[in-house]
Amino acid sequence: MKLRFLGGVCEGGLAFRCLRSNICLGVNVMGAKMADAVRLCCAECGQMNRVPLARLASGPKCGVCGAALLDGRVMELDAAVHDKMIGGAARGDDLPLIVDYWAAWCGPCRMMAPEFAKAAREMAPGIRFAKLDTEAHQAVAQRAGIRGIPALILYHRGREVARLSGARPAADIVAFVRSHVGAQTGPGVG
């Protein structure tokens, strides 16, 4: 499903309003604020955390384990945390999440890893970046329909928004994310 900005609202009911140059707030199709806080799943312990929008850029931490929730780094997921962030009862995170499905033996995956990390730093804190080892978590890869790696899947509130296959430079990853969640994501836009 490809979403485009149309007057501040994306087709398909998913839209973003930027609070600052790199912090975007989800809005419903009528343009009203969804909440004054967002839900973020901790990649370390799997706990869901509510973070006030005003504190997204100040390095929020998990209320249970103290791990950083939005530090611009790529999170490594296990099966349980992946499932909680993507779907689960809470329908996942409130911020968009892009997951790199990879394996250690895959040359293109290893080649793309620094580019994926560069894109994560550029788009933080408005977009979360994570990776999942498909060799260690084959059941998750099968459920996600991964047929080749590296594969990138962009999720929002538990729903797949778009996918991209193959090793890509950071600029292509950033362009892919922006094309699906709105042109106003990331620093330097305004």
Helices and strands as residue ranges (DSSP letters): E 5-6, E 9-10, E 15-20, E 23-27, E 37-41, E 48-52, G 53-58, E 75-77, H 79-86, E 97-102, H 107-123, E 128-133, H 138-143, E 151-156, E 159-165, H 170-181
